[in-house]
Amino acid sequence: MSDEAEQGEERSAQERMRERRAAAHRQARRVLSRTGFRGTIGERLALLQEAGPQVYDLDEPADMYGDRIVAALEKRVATLLGTEAAAFFPTGTMAQQVALRCWAARTGDPTVALHALAHPEVHERNALSQVSGLRPVRVTSEPRLPTADEVRDFTEPFGTLMLELPLRDAGFVLPTWGELEATVAAARERDAVVHFDGARLWEATEHFGRPLDEIAGLADSVYVSFYKSLDGFGGAALAGPRALVDDAKTWRHRYGGMVFQQFPTVLSALVGLERELPRLPEYVRHARVVAAGLREGFAAAKVPWARVHPEEPHTHQFQVWLPYDADALEEAAVRQAEETSVLLFASGWQPVGPGISFTEVTVVAAGLEWTADDVKAAVAEFVGRLPEGS
């Protein structure tokens, strides 16, 4: 078989597994997370019909180019984050590119210091440099946030320090509050501005023990997402000083972000702020119960090596690492759901080396029903479906 044919067969196998996993998730009786994006179009529209009137007057005219309901969401976000203003964007990628290029214009320095695992470095196809003319430099590649010493002693000058809170690809990790304050202060010593990639900042309050406005107040600007934790249809916001936000709105137009009408996405964001935001601390606390159940379950099942990372989750999301090939783990997870209607691991498994793979675990409303004993029982069922001798 040719290399091209082998690659095609591998893609087909991956697509079949994704379809099986999606079907298993829909049909499972018990899951740790049942998020809206996995639902049908009808279910998503029904949410707006049911919850929309509780958060906005649906008899008001629809938005046009960012007014009315869009402006209401922007005001709500600015209030929550304690900033002078906020601007709605159709995507977080656009919001952050605009924020960073606006800061580059103000500081006169297009260099952006960030983590090697930051979202723009890993998931955006070099958009900062290819689209926005910025120059990203990596402060560290360690699986944690940059430290104050690393920022202070970094050998190159930079105009903006970007911190992803939490750092998703390192395991949804956060620094301590004191560490974050020190890192921000180190950037200030270098006359740099600080931008928070806060796509998942909403759930950081439990770890930091601080309200949203105090966390956001450390930075010069903050980006937040409406679908990653709030279960909205999509969209993002950039919050900060009014002058910066006004500049950002100009660049939003230039980037093609002035969408004619955005009320479905914006309405879903308002629903998320009303319904999910108050529950996130509870999800974070219960994620720690689930994580402990997983650790104990794998130990009881005598898996030779297993890791829950972080050991005590910083948010309601964390990683699980196991010494098996990803395909074997995928098959065991899906088969468990198909045979028992219990889906312990809903996300795909990623290989990181020979015989080692990891997945991400998210705990939301559906997961609150699980006790630690429920988790341990599900682990035993899962491990029993793994191939012996792997």
C-alpha positions as CSV (number, residue, x, y, z in Angstrom):
1,M,0.0,0.0,0.0
2,S,1.3,3.5,-0.9
3,D,2.0,6.1,1.8
4,E,-0.9,8.2,0.4
5,A,-3.2,5.2,0.7
6,E,-2.1,4.4,4.2
7,Q,-2.6,8.0,5.3
8,G,-6.1,8.0,3.7
9,E,-7.0,4.8,5.6
10,E,-5.7,6.2,8.8
11,R,-7.8,9.3,8.4
12,S,-10.9,7.2,7.6
13,A,-10.3,5.2,10.8
14,Q,-10.0,8.4,12.8
15,E,-13.2,9.7,11.4
16,R,-15.0,6.5,12.2
17,M,-13.8,6.6,15.7
18,R,-14.9,10.2,16.1
19,E,-18.3,9.3,14.8
20,R,-18.5,6.4,17.3
21,R,-17.4,8.6,20.1
22,A,-20.0,11.2,19.3
23,A,-22.8,8.7,19.0
24,A,-21.7,7.1,22.3
25,H,-21.8,10.5,24.0
26,R,-25.3,11.2,22.7
27,Q,-26.6,7.9,23.9
28,A,-24.7,7.6,27.2
29,R,-26.8,7.6,30.4
30,R,-23.9,9.0,32.5
31,V,-21.2,11.4,31.4
32,L,-18.9,13.9,33.2
33,S,-19.8,16.7,30.8
34,R,-22.7,17.2,28.5
35,T,-22.0,20.5,26.7
36,G,-24.3,22.2,24.3
37,F,-22.0,22.2,21.3
38,R,-22.5,18.4,21.0
39,G,-26.3,18.9,20.6
40,T,-28.5,19.2,17.6
41,I,-29.5,22.5,15.9
42,G,-33.0,22.1,17.2
43,E,-31.7,21.7,20.8
44,R,-29.5,24.8,20.4
45,L,-32.4,26.9,19.1
46,A,-34.7,25.6,21.9
47,L,-32.2,26.9,24.4
48,L,-32.5,30.4,23.1
49,Q,-36.3,30.1,23.1
50,E,-36.4,28.9,26.6
51,A,-33.6,30.9,28.3
52,G,-33.4,34.0,26.1
53,P,-36.3,35.9,27.6
54,Q,-34.7,35.5,31.0
55,V,-31.6,37.5,30.0
56,Y,-32.8,40.0,27.3
57,D,-36.0,41.5,26.0
58,L,-36.7,39.6,22.8
59,D,-39.2,42.1,21.7
60,E,-36.3,44.6,21.1
61,P,-35.2,45.0,17.5
62,A,-32.3,42.8,16.4
63,D,-28.7,44.1,16.3
64,M,-27.1,45.6,13.3
65,Y,-23.3,45.9,13.1
66,G,-22.7,45.7,16.8
67,D,-25.4,47.7,18.4
68,R,-28.3,46.9,20.8
69,I,-27.9,43.4,22.2
70,V,-24.2,43.4,21.3
71,A,-23.6,46.6,23.1
72,A,-25.5,45.2,26.1
73,L,-23.2,42.2,26.2
74,E,-20.1,44.4,26.0
75,K,-21.3,46.5,28.9
76,R,-22.0,43.4,31.0
77,V,-18.5,42.0,30.3
78,A,-16.8,45.3,31.1
79,T,-18.7,45.4,34.4
80,L,-17.8,41.8,35.3
81,L,-14.1,42.3,34.5
82,G,-13.9,45.8,36.0
83,T,-12.7,47.5,32.8
84,E,-13.7,50.7,31.2
85,A,-15.0,49.1,28.0
86,A,-15.3,45.8,26.1
87,A,-15.7,44.9,22.4
88,F,-17.4,41.7,21.1
89,F,-15.5,39.7,18.5
90,P,-16.7,36.7,16.4
91,T,-13.6,34.8,17.4
92,G,-10.9,34.8,20.0
93,T,-8.1,34.5,17.4
94,M,-9.3,37.8,15.9
95,A,-9.7,39.5,19.3
96,Q,-6.2,38.7,20.5
97,Q,-4.5,39.6,17.2
98,V,-6.3,43.0,17.3
99,A,-5.4,43.5,21.0
100,L,-1.7,42.7,20.5
101,R,-1.3,44.8,17.3
102,C,-3.0,47.7,19.1
103,W,-0.6,47.4,22.0
104,A,2.3,47.1,19.5
105,A,1.3,50.4,17.9
106,R,1.1,52.1,21.3
107,T,4.4,50.7,22.7
108,G,6.3,51.0,19.4
109,D,7.4,47.3,19.8
110,P,5.8,44.5,17.8
111,T,7.5,41.8,19.9
112,V,5.1,39.7,22.0
113,A,6.6,37.5,24.8
114,L,4.5,34.4,25.4
115,H,4.7,30.7,26.4
116,A,5.7,28.1,23.8
117,L,2.3,26.4,24.5
118,A,0.2,29.5,24.2
119,H,-2.8,29.3,21.9
120,P,-1.3,31.5,19.1
121,E,1.8,29.4,19.0
122,V,0.1,26.0,18.9
123,H,-3.3,26.5,17.3
124,E,-3.3,29.6,15.0
125,R,-1.0,28.7,12.1
126,N,1.4,31.5,13.0
127,A,-1.3,34.1,12.6
128,L,0.4,36.7,14.8
129,S,3.4,37.0,12.4
130,Q,1.7,36.0,9.1
131,V,-1.4,38.2,9.5
132,S,-0.6,40.9,12.1
133,G,3.1,41.5,11.5
134,L,3.9,40.8,15.2
135,R,7.0,39.0,16.4
136,P,6.3,36.3,19.0
137,V,9.2,35.2,21.3
138,R,8.9,32.3,23.7
139,V,9.7,33.0,27.3
140,T,9.6,29.3,28.3
141,S,8.4,25.9,27.2
142,E,8.1,24.5,30.7
143,P,4.6,23.1,31.5
144,R,3.7,26.0,33.7
145,L,3.2,29.7,33.4
146,P,6.3,31.9,33.0
147,T,7.9,32.9,36.3
148,A,8.8,36.4,37.3
149,D,12.5,35.7,37.0
150,E,12.1,34.3,33.5
151,V,10.2,37.5,32.4
152,R,12.7,39.8,34.2
153,D,15.8,38.1,32.8
154,F,14.5,37.4,29.3
155,T,17.3,38.3,26.9
156,E,15.2,40.1,24.3
157,P,13.2,43.3,24.6
158,F,9.4,43.0,24.2
159,G,6.5,45.4,24.2
160,T,3.8,43.1,25.4
161,L,3.7,40.0,27.7
162,M,0.8,37.7,27.0
163,L,-0.2,35.2,29.7
164,E,-2.7,32.4,29.0
165,L,-4.8,31.8,32.1
166,P,-5.2,28.9,32.5
167,L,-2.5,27.4,30.2
168,R,-4.6,24.8,28.4
169,D,-2.0,22.7,26.7
170,A,0.0,22.3,29.9
171,G,-3.0,20.8,31.7
172,F,-5.2,23.9,32.3
173,V,-2.7,25.1,34.9
174,L,-2.6,28.4,36.8
175,P,0.1,30.0,38.9
176,T,-0.5,31.0,42.5
177,W,-1.9,34.5,43.0
178,G,1.4,35.6,44.4
179,E,3.3,34.2,41.4
180,L,0.9,35.9,39.0
181,E,1.4,39.3,40.8
182,A,5.2,38.9,40.6
183,T,5.2,37.9,37.0
184,V,3.1,40.9,36.0
185,A,5.3,43.2,38.1
186,A,8.4,41.9,36.4
187,A,6.8,42.8,33.0
188,R,6.0,46.3,34.3
189,E,9.7,46.7,35.4
190,R,10.5,46.2,31.7
191,D,8.0,48.8,30.7
192,A,5.9,46.1,28.9
193,V,2.2,45.9,28.9
194,V,0.4,42.7,30.0
195,H,-2.4,41.0,28.1
196,F,-4.3,38.0,29.5
197,D,-5.5,35.3,27.2
198,G,-8.4,34.6,29.4
199,A,-10.4,32.3,27.2
200,R,-11.1,30.2,30.3
201,L,-10.5,33.0,32.9
202,W,-14.1,32.7,34.1
203,E,-13.3,29.5,36.1
204,A,-10.0,30.9,37.6
205,T,-11.7,32.5,40.6
206,E,-11.8,29.4,42.7
207,H,-8.1,28.7,42.3
208,F,-7.0,32.3,42.9
209,G,-9.6,33.0,45.6
210,R,-10.2,36.4,44.0
211,P,-13.2,37.9,42.0
212,L,-13.0,38.3,38.3
213,D,-12.5,42.1,38.4
214,E,-9.5,41.7,40.7
215,I,-7.9,39.1,38.5
216,A,-8.5,41.1,35.3
217,G,-7.3,44.2,37.1
218,L,-3.7,42.9,37.0
219,A,-3.6,43.1,33.2
220,D,-3.8,46.0,30.8
221,S,-6.2,44.0,28.6
222,V,-8.1,40.7,28.8
223,Y,-9.7,38.4,26.2
224,V,-12.5,36.1,27.3
225,S,-14.4,33.4,25.4
226,F,-18.1,32.7,25.5
227,Y,-18.1,29.1,24.4
228,K,-15.2,27.4,26.1
229,S,-16.7,27.6,29.7
230,L,-20.0,29.3,29.3
231,D,-21.4,27.0,26.6
232,G,-22.3,29.8,24.2
233,F,-22.5,29.4,20.4
234,G,-19.1,31.1,20.0
235,G,-17.7,34.6,20.2
236,A,-15.3,36.5,22.4
237,A,-14.7,39.8,24.0
238,L,-11.7,42.1,24.5
239,A,-11.8,44.2,27.6
240,G,-9.6,47.0,28.7
241,P,-9.2,50.8,28.7
242,R,-11.8,52.7,26.6
243,A,-9.1,54.1,24.2
244,L,-7.7,50.7,23.5
245,V,-11.2,49.2,22.9
246,D,-12.1,52.0,20.6
247,D,-8.9,51.3,18.6
248,A,-9.8,47.6,18.6
249,K,-13.2,48.2,17.2
250,T,-11.6,50.0,14.2
251,W,-9.3,47.0,13.6
252,R,-12.2,44.6,14.2
253,H,-13.9,46.2,11.2
254,R,-10.7,46.0,9.1
255,Y,-10.3,42.3,10.0
256,G,-13.8,41.5,8.8
257,G,-15.3,41.2,12.3
258,M,-18.2,43.7,11.7
259,V,-20.8,41.0,11.3
260,F,-24.2,42.3,10.2
261,Q,-26.3,40.5,12.8
262,Q,-24.9,38.5,15.8
263,F,-27.9,38.2,18.1
264,P,-28.0,34.3,18.3
265,T,-24.4,34.1,19.4
266,V,-24.6,37.1,21.7
267,L,-27.9,35.9,23.3
268,S,-26.3,32.5,24.0
269,A,-23.4,34.4,25.6
270,L,-25.8,36.3,27.9
271,V,-27.4,33.0,28.8
272,G,-24.0,31.5,29.6
273,L,-23.1,34.4,31.9
274,E,-26.5,34.0,33.7
275,R,-26.5,30.2,34.0
276,E,-23.0,28.8,33.8
277,L,-20.8,31.5,35.2
278,P,-22.2,31.2,38.8
279,R,-21.8,27.4,38.7
280,L,-18.2,27.3,37.6
281,P,-16.7,27.4,41.1
282,E,-18.9,24.3,41.9
283,Y,-17.6,22.6,38.8
284,V,-14.0,23.3,39.8
285,R,-14.5,21.9,43.3
286,H,-16.2,18.7,42.0
287,A,-13.4,18.3,39.4
288,R,-11.1,17.7,42.4
289,V,-13.5,14.9,43.6
290,V,-13.4,13.3,40.2
291,A,-9.6,13.6,39.9
292,A,-9.2,11.9,43.3
293,G,-11.6,9.1,42.2
294,L,-9.5,8.6,39.0
295,R,-6.2,8.4,40.9
296,E,-7.6,5.9,43.4
297,G,-9.4,3.9,40.7
298,F,-6.3,3.5,38.5
299,A,-4.3,2.5,41.6
300,A,-6.9,-0.1,42.6
301,A,-7.0,-1.4,39.1
302,K,-3.2,-1.9,39.3
303,V,-2.5,0.1,36.2
304,P,1.4,0.2,36.2
305,W,1.5,4.0,35.8
306,A,-1.2,6.7,35.7
307,R,-1.2,10.4,36.1
308,V,-3.9,13.0,36.8
309,H,-2.5,16.4,36.0
310,P,-2.6,18.6,37.9
311,E,-3.0,16.2,40.8
312,E,-5.6,18.7,42.3
313,P,-7.1,20.4,39.2
314,H,-6.8,24.2,39.1
315,T,-10.0,24.5,37.0
316,H,-12.9,22.1,36.1
317,Q,-10.7,20.7,33.4
318,F,-7.5,18.6,33.7
319,Q,-5.5,15.9,31.9
320,V,-5.2,12.1,32.4
321,W,-2.1,10.3,31.2
322,L,-1.9,6.5,30.8
323,P,0.7,4.0,29.5
324,Y,-1.2,2.8,26.5
325,D,-1.5,3.6,22.8
326,A,-4.1,6.1,22.0
327,D,-6.0,3.7,19.7
328,A,-6.4,1.2,22.6
329,L,-7.6,3.9,25.0
330,E,-10.1,5.3,22.4
331,E,-11.5,1.8,21.8
332,A,-11.9,1.1,25.5
333,A,-13.6,4.4,26.2
334,V,-16.1,4.1,23.4
335,R,-16.8,0.4,24.0
336,Q,-17.5,1.1,27.6
337,A,-20.1,3.7,26.7
338,E,-21.6,1.4,24.0
339,E,-21.9,-1.5,26.4
340,T,-22.7,0.1,29.7
341,S,-24.1,3.6,28.8
342,V,-21.4,5.2,31.0
343,L,-18.8,7.4,29.2
344,L,-15.9,8.2,31.5
345,F,-13.6,9.8,28.9
346,A,-15.5,11.8,26.3
347,S,-12.6,13.5,24.6
348,G,-10.1,11.8,22.2
349,W,-6.7,10.5,23.3
350,Q,-3.5,12.1,22.1
351,P,-0.3,10.1,21.7
352,V,2.8,11.7,23.2
353,G,5.3,8.9,22.9
354,P,5.5,5.2,22.4
355,G,2.8,3.7,24.6
356,I,1.9,6.9,26.4
357,S,-1.2,9.0,25.7
358,F,-3.3,11.6,27.4
359,T,-6.8,13.0,27.3
360,E,-8.6,16.0,28.7
361,V,-11.4,15.6,31.3
362,T,-14.1,18.3,31.8
363,V,-16.5,18.3,34.7
364,V,-19.7,20.4,34.3
365,A,-23.3,20.0,35.5
366,A,-23.7,16.3,34.4
367,G,-20.6,15.4,36.3
368,L,-21.9,16.7,39.6
369,E,-23.9,13.5,39.9
370,W,-20.8,11.4,40.1
371,T,-19.4,10.4,43.5
372,A,-15.8,9.4,43.9
373,D,-17.0,5.8,44.2
374,D,-18.9,6.2,40.9
375,V,-15.7,7.3,39.3
376,K,-13.7,4.4,40.7
377,A,-16.3,1.9,39.5
378,A,-16.2,3.4,36.0
379,V,-12.3,3.3,36.0
380,A,-12.5,-0.5,36.8
381,E,-14.9,-1.0,33.9
382,F,-12.7,1.1,31.6
383,V,-9.4,-0.7,32.5
384,G,-11.1,-4.0,32.0
385,R,-11.5,-3.2,28.4
386,L,-7.9,-2.4,27.8
387,P,-5.7,-5.0,26.0
388,E,-3.7,-7.1,28.4
389,G,0.1,-6.8,28.2
390,S,0.1,-3.3,26.6
